[in-house]
Amino acid sequence: MAGKFRVEITATAEADVAEIWEYIAQDDPDAASAFVLRMEKQIGALERLPERCARVPESRLLGERYRHLLFGQYRAIFRITGNRVIVMRVLHGARLLDTKLLEDKPG
């Protein structure tokens, strides 16, 4: 599916990004801000060709076709629904994914 998609970020994914900033900022707040800005730019770029990103290895276990955008040691986990890209989580790449991690907190 080519064209432009609308990128939506869940409240849970936004909280993940805030936690990443806090973790990096313990050593260098400026580096944390720069890293998060670059990450957000890459997430925003999912509006074009989100299918270029690989499916997460856990997809078969989850029963959904989630994909991930890799950025440094982190991955933004998303699904494509129609013309929407919904970013569910932004996690460290070493974390395993299960259905509880994909539940969105009420906004």
C-alpha positions in Angstrom: 0.0 0.0 0.0 1.7 3.2 -1.2 0.8 6.7 -0.2 0.7 8.7 2.9 -0.3 7.3 6.2 -1.4 9.1 9.4 1.0 8.3 12.2 -0.7 8.1 15.7 1.2 7.5 18.9 -0.5 5.9 21.9 -0.2 7.4 25.3 1.8 4.4 26.3 4.3 4.9 23.6 4.6 8.6 24.6 5.3 7.5 28.1 8.0 5.1 26.8 9.7 8.0 25.0 9.6 10.1 28.2 11.2 7.3 30.1 13.9 6.9 27.5 14.6 10.7 27.7 14.8 10.4 31.5 17.2 7.5 31.4 19.6 9.2 28.9 19.3 12.6 30.6 20.8 11.1 33.8 24.1 11.4 32.1 23.5 14.1 29.5 20.1 16.0 29.1 21.2 17.6 25.8 22.1 14.3 24.3 18.7 12.9 25.6 16.8 15.7 23.9 18.8 15.3 20.6 18.2 11.5 20.6 14.5 11.8 21.3 14.1 14.4 18.5 15.9 12.1 16.0 13.8 9.2 17.1 10.5 11.2 16.8 11.6 12.3 13.3 12.1 8.6 12.3 8.7 7.7 13.7 7.1 10.5 11.8 8.7 9.2 8.6 6.5 6.1 9.0 3.9 8.2 7.1 5.6 7.0 4.0 6.1 3.3 3.3 5.7 1.8 6.8 5.7 -1.6 5.2 9.5 -1.2 4.7 9.9 -2.1 8.4 10.1 -5.7 9.3 7.5 -7.6 11.2 8.4 -8.2 14.9 9.6 -11.7 15.6 6.9 -12.1 18.1 4.1 -11.5 15.6 3.1 -15.1 15.3 2.7 -15.5 19.0 0.7 -12.3 19.4 -1.7 -13.1 16.5 -1.2 -9.6 15.1 1.0 -8.3 12.4 3.1 -5.8 14.3 6.1 -4.2 12.7 9.0 -2.4 14.3 11.2 0.6 13.4 14.7 0.1 14.8 16.4 3.1 16.1 19.7 2.7 18.0 19.0 0.2 20.8 15.3 0.9 20.7 12.4 -0.2 18.6 9.1 1.5 17.9 6.4 -1.2 17.6 3.5 -0.4 15.4 0.6 -1.8 13.4 -0.9 -0.6 10.1 -4.6 -0.2 10.1 -6.0 1.2 6.8 -4.2 4.5 6.3 -3.1 4.7 9.9 0.2 3.7 11.5 -0.4 3.2 15.2 2.7 3.3 17.3 2.0 1.1 20.3 5.3 1.0 22.2 8.8 2.3 22.1 11.0 -0.2 23.9 14.6 -1.2 24.4 15.4 -3.8 21.8 16.4 -6.4 24.5 12.8 -6.4 25.9 10.6 -9.2 24.9 7.1 -8.3 23.7 3.9 -9.7 25.1 0.3 -8.7 24.8 0.3 -6.8 28.1 3.0 -4.5 26.8 0.7 -3.5 23.9 -2.2 -2.4 26.1 -2.6 1.3 25.8 -3.2 3.4 28.9 -6.3 5.6 28.8 -5.4 9.1 27.7 
